[in-house]
């Protein structure tokens, strides 16, 4: 089984990059609003909780602190219809087809759910599922000013000395405005500077978000981490998923740091 294309996972808080983009696209004053976190937030149907009380936060700080309560309030403003619309527009749960491969679909089903369940889904829990390849493509769109690039795994096909196929860059449709993509990039860059530590990425300008996907059943959560490199000479997007891994930033940062170092070596050699 190729987990990159054939599986789906509860994403955890990396999904907040989707909810944040939806808020930036549809709530005109979202950047000036503040949200209060006392450690829990009651909604019809249940309660959303944080590991600690974050106090007053704006959207930028809520993403950096991964504040569930702030994102629950944002989900409440967005509502079921708008949130579903943007998840569909951003294509994070859709199948991706390339090189004869079609990925597993994700899941975001909040139709008719109570507000507490909708809030948990906006945070990346509940019944949410993402395929790693599809979510990586979304990260590429954020890095690419709102336009995704189709993946490929086959570089070229040669028959004897003749090349019958050579991969080329294929851009998709715009999924968000340039402004939304730029703001989200700045927010994700702040995550690295203020939370994950820029020193962990050996001089690369990295934008990222971690996640901890609670799977229940007494199992450890899936550790997730997604993002991209801002440096033009290293146009790299990434996603890390560690099954039963634990906390996203703790588990995934050393992994992606080593992988990015290897990618830089390859690109420098060219």
C-alpha positions in Angstrom: 0.0 0.0 0.0 1.2 3.5 -0.9 0.0 5.5 2.0 0.7 8.8 0.1 -2.1 8.1 -2.4 -4.2 5.2 -1.0 -5.0 6.3 2.5 -6.8 9.0 4.4 -6.2 10.3 7.9 -7.8 12.5 10.5 -5.8 15.6 9.9 -5.8 17.4 13.3 -4.9 21.0 13.4 -3.2 21.2 10.0 -6.9 21.5 8.8 -7.0 25.0 10.5 -5.1 26.2 7.4 -8.3 25.4 5.5 -10.6 27.1 8.0 -8.3 30.1 8.3 -8.3 30.5 4.5 -12.1 30.3 4.4 -12.3 33.0 7.0 -9.9 35.3 5.2 -11.9 34.8 2.0 -15.4 35.4 3.5 -15.2 37.5 6.7 -14.1 41.0 5.7 -12.8 42.1 9.1 -11.4 38.7 10.3 -7.9 40.1 10.7 -9.1 42.7 13.2 -11.3 40.5 15.2 -10.3 38.9 18.5 -11.4 35.7 20.1 -11.4 34.8 23.8 -10.2 31.4 25.0 -10.7 30.3 28.6 -9.8 26.7 27.8 -13.3 25.7 26.6 -16.1 27.0 24.5 -19.7 25.9 24.7 -21.8 25.4 21.6 -25.1 23.8 20.8 -24.4 20.1 21.0 -21.3 20.1 23.1 -18.1 21.8 24.2 -14.8 22.5 22.4 -11.7 22.4 24.5 -8.1 23.6 24.4 -5.1 22.2 26.3 -4.7 25.6 28.0 -6.4 29.0 28.2 -5.0 31.2 25.4 -6.8 34.4 26.5 -7.4 37.0 23.7 -6.1 36.1 20.3 -6.6 37.2 16.7 -6.6 34.9 13.8 -2.8 35.0 13.3 -2.1 34.2 16.9 -4.9 31.6 17.0 -3.2 29.7 14.2 0.2 29.9 15.9 -1.1 28.7 19.2 -3.5 26.3 17.5 -6.3 27.6 19.6 -9.3 25.3 19.3 -11.7 27.7 21.0 -10.8 30.6 18.6 -11.3 28.3 15.6 -14.6 27.1 17.1 -15.8 30.7 17.2 -14.6 31.2 13.6 -16.5 28.1 12.5 -19.6 29.5 14.3 -19.3 32.7 12.2 -18.7 30.8 9.0 -21.5 28.4 9.5 -22.2 25.0 7.9 -22.9 26.2 4.3 -19.9 28.6 3.9 -17.4 26.3 5.5 -18.5 23.4 3.3 -18.4 25.7 0.2 -14.7 26.6 0.9 -13.6 23.0 1.7 -15.0 22.1 -1.7 -13.5 25.1 -3.4 -10.0 24.3 -1.9 -10.4 20.7 -3.1 -8.8 19.3 0.1 -11.1 16.3 0.2 -11.3 15.6 -3.6 -9.5 12.8 -5.4 -6.4 13.9 -7.3 -5.5 12.1 -10.6 -2.1 12.0 -12.2 0.2 9.6 -14.1 -2.5 6.9 -14.1 -3.0 7.2 -10.3 -6.2 8.4 -8.6 -5.9 9.1 -4.9 -8.3 8.2 -2.1 -10.9 10.8 -1.4 -11.1 12.6 1.9 -14.1 13.5 3.9 -15.7 16.6 5.3 -19.4 16.0 6.1 -21.0 18.5 8.4 -24.5 18.7 6.8 -27.2 18.9 9.4 -24.7 18.5 12.3 -24.9 20.5 15.5 -22.6 23.5 15.9 -20.2 21.7 18.3 -19.6 19.0 15.7 -19.1 21.5 12.9 -16.6 23.3 15.1 -14.6 20.1 15.7 -14.6 19.5 12.0 -13.3 23.0 11.3 -10.4 22.1 13.7 -9.6 18.9 11.8 -11.3 16.3 14.1 -14.7 14.7 14.0 -15.3 12.7 10.8 -12.6 14.7 8.8 -10.3 12.7 6.6 -7.6 14.0 4.3 -5.4 12.2 1.7 -1.8 13.2 2.1 -1.3 13.9 -1.7 -4.4 16.0 -1.9 -3.5 18.1 1.1 0.1 18.5 -0.2 -1.4 19.9 -3.4 -3.4 22.4 -1.3 -0.1 23.4 0.4 1.3 24.0 -3.1 -1.6 26.3 -3.9 -1.0 28.4 -0.8 2.6 28.7 -1.7 1.7 29.4 -5.4 -0.5 32.5 -4.7 -3.7 30.5 -4.8 -3.1 28.2 -7.8 -2.2 24.5 -7.4 0.2 22.5 -9.6 -0.8 19.0 -10.6 1.5 16.4 -9.1 3.5 13.9 -11.1 5.7 11.0 -10.3 6.9 10.0 -13.8 9.6 12.4 -15.0 9.9 11.0 -18.5 9.5 7.8 -20.6 12.2 6.8 -23.1 12.1 4.1 -25.7 15.6 3.5 -26.9 17.1 7.0 -27.5 13.7 8.5 -28.1 11.7 10.3 -25.4 8.0 9.6 -25.8 6.9 11.5 -22.7 8.3 14.3 -20.5 6.5 15.7 -17.6 5.7 19.4 -17.6 4.2 21.8 -15.1 0.4 21.8 -15.3 -1.4 24.5 -13.2 -4.9 24.1 -12.0 -7.7 26.6 -11.5 -7.3 29.4 -8.9 -8.8 28.2 -5.6 -8.2 31.3 -3.5 -7.2 35.0 -4.0 -3.6 36.0 -4.2 -4.2 38.1 -1.0 -5.6 35.2 1.0 -2.6 33.0 0.0 -0.1 35.7 0.9 -1.7 36.3 4.3 -1.9 32.6 5.1 1.8 32.2 4.1 2.8 35.0 6.5 0.7 33.4 9.2 2.4 30.0 8.6 5.8 31.6 8.5 5.0 33.2 11.9 4.2 29.7 13.2 7.7 28.6 12.4 9.3 31.7 13.9 7.3 31.8 17.1 6.5 28.1 17.8 8.4 25.5 15.8 11.8 27.3 15.7 13.4 28.5 12.4 16.7 27.0 13.7 15.2 23.6 13.0 15.3 24.2 9.2 18.9 25.0 8.6 18.6 28.4 7.0 15.5 27.6 4.9 12.5 30.0 5.1 9.8 27.6 6.0 6.0 28.1 6.5 4.2 25.3 8.4 1.4 24.1 10.6 1.4 21.1 12.9 -1.5 18.8 13.8 -2.4 16.0 16.2 -5.1 13.8 14.8 -7.0 12.2 17.6 -8.1 8.7 16.4 -9.7 7.4 19.6 -9.9 3.8 20.8 -7.1 4.3 23.2 -4.6 4.8 20.3 -2.0 7.5 20.1 -2.9 10.3 17.8 -1.5 10.6 14.3 1.2 13.3 14.1 0.9 15.6 11.1 2.9 18.5 9.8 2.5 20.4 6.5 3.9 23.4 4.8 6.4 24.7 2.2 9.7 26.5 1.7 9.5 30.1 0.6 13.0 30.3 -0.9 12.7 30.5 -4.7 15.6 28.2 -5.3 14.0 25.5 -3.3 10.3 25.3 -4.4 9.3 22.5 -2.0 6.0 21.7 -0.4 5.6 18.9 2.1 3.3 16.9 4.4 4.4 14.5 7.1 2.1 11.9 8.7 3.3 9.6 11.4 0.7 7.0 12.3 0.2 6.6 16.1 3.0 9.2 16.4 1.8 11.6 19.0 2.2 15.4 18.9 2.7 16.8 15.4 5.5 19.4 16.0 7.5 17.2 18.4 7.5 14.1 16.1 7.4 15.6 12.6 9.8 18.5 12.7 13.0 16.4 13.0 11.7 14.2 10.1 10.9 17.0 7.7 14.1 18.8 8.7 16.2 15.8 7.5 14.1 15.4 4.4 14.4 19.0 3.4 18.2 18.8 3.9 18.3 15.9 1.5 16.1 17.8 -1.0 18.4 20.8 -0.9 21.4 18.6 -1.6 19.7 17.2 -4.7 18.6 20.6 -5.9 22.1 22.1 -5.3 23.7 19.3 -7.2 21.7 20.3 -10.3 
